[in-house]
């Protein structure tokens, strides 16, 4: 799978930057011009450059600045991949492949092949906790991609042959020459002082660098050893204290800055001392809360803070102390309004963790953290059957790093294995509906290996694993897991799990081409769902699956009866996932009867539902059927592109097109052969490869734009100028596949404001949905083609 070039990847944004995944910069970049030049020079001479240094010294910011300046030097793009939230070494290649928009494979061969001829720069950020995996991956990438460059940030080198190590030193200081940086000409000016002034003015506009204040700032920055994190924390204190008073009242703390662990590196002492100083400025309750917040990984919300960190016994007032930690820059605020989330910088989080180990029982708070996210996942499972599917899957996506951490706690603590099984199983809907099949398989397999007792939780985990293995084409695992699930369900009296195991056994038989067995199993499952009054997403899905089998058997009347019933229930309850699959089956039925226009309308509706959930596998299945319709329309170029998009989406999930279904695959091959013969093999392969390289948001928008083109031609043209600048920004982010919440966080506005922009854009353009907005935007910005055949 090819990576998109910078121009192609950013065309939807209206400009070509070639930058992918880079964090938005919220403040100005101060100083570091000499370091930027040096790193750029190293990247010209070396294919692997590692920026090393203490936490908080500015490695990531420097890497991002260098990459931004080099954006036109790498025509195939520059990619930023943050590894700080990844805790499993074996998941590093998959995380990198996902960020690059490349499908993963057991040997990662596709990742290496995709970069083989690309002139690209990959920035791997925060490698220190995954050194072995990052080293191995960097080594293989450099061997397989001779034009590629890698820049990493880490607290220690990767130790890979050919690696150039650049030590990111503290900012230049005014009073002395240290760490190889030259003192400023002005006795009171330096990069460190400039940074302090910029940050202090931002939080206190009346702050002035004049007279004694200027000298005090220079002295303070000197005492902080020029470390950016320490300086920024100190600068924020001008909201509460004059700089001269800070120096006068906290001499003992500054003394600690020059001592500490004499056996460790000097710069490590200074960062540790800076964090100790900030810690000592906190009230006892704030310190306690800081310690407890260290158990979070990634971002968290206020409910989590209260649920994990509040303790009735010690009467810690979380709502009193938490805002103070925000004021003191211990806690970072992400977004605004109802979707506001929070995060500790990694160095601050680790510091809090060490203090927690000194003063409390870490296991107690890790267990409380696990208990909170267990409650979240169990509650989410209660909302998988109705209109709250999208909202809850979005929440789980935000909490994903913490969920992974909670699961890891369960599976590294012997007495918690059963709880881990329960937690992993409660996420069965999220794993599938939001494109996390690989993660789902990983955690469920781990749970089943450790918690072997025959329980209802095991039965559920087994049918979930069987389901995922089936759609990934792993039929042997699927069959074994589903058979065991049925056996465990019978032994424990779990009628729902037994019905579900039968249901997916039927679908597994269908993918093998055993349609008679598939029909019988699905009929039996439907009967058990009905007898048990299982009016849920799985029952709706079962009806859709049975309708599909009837369709393939040529029993269209029976197929329509089951599918239409499933669609009716789904629309009545507001359920989206199973309903979208019923619509997919409805599209297949329409295709089978030659109603191609009706099939296109139904499949487009299915895609719109699936997009809201990020059901990439389901969208790939819809796109496969749209390919058939394109061939029937004589649009062979469009068919090639659709095939490429479908392949890309399936590959991301480790699945085969159309789940490897024997009957559908034969039809698929016939249509592909027609398109290839009509277009020519070379052009067909080029078109398919180009489409396969599209990122997910652009790929789906392209699909919807293609199917909606005739509909748009019949409507009056609407110039883009009718949209405001902010509305246009919002639509561009919709094209990138972002939810309203993600857009709000990116633009630093409330979700309600985003919803207002979306609604006004829909009204202005006469459209009905976000997906139509994205389709309109892609079509408006598509490069004109001389050949639309």
CORCOR-V534548 format. One record per helix or strand. SS is the DSSP state (h for helix, s for strand). FROM is the first residue (numbers start at 0). TO is the last residue. Records with the same first field share a line. If there is no record, write none. Layout:
SS=FROM-TO ; FROM-TO
This chain:
h=5-12 ; 32-44 ; 58-68 ; 88-99 ; 108-113 ; 127-143 ; 190-202 ; 210-222 ; 227-238 ; 242-248 ; 250-256 ; 265-279 ; 283-292 ; 301-308 ; 317-326 ; 336-338 ; 345-358 ; 361-380 ; 388-397 ; 399-410 ; 413-425 ; 427-432 ; 436-449 ; 455-470 ; 474-491 ; 494-511 ; 514-530 ; 536-551 ; 555-572 ; 576-591 ; 595-612 ; 615-631 ; 635-651 ; 656-659 ; 661-678 ; 680-691 ; 695-712 ; 719-721 ; 724-734 ; 739-746 ; 750-764 ; 769-780
s=18-19 ; 47-51 ; 77-81 ; 120-124 ; 148-153 ; 162-166 ; 177-177 ; 180-180 ; 299-299 ; 331-333 ; 340-342
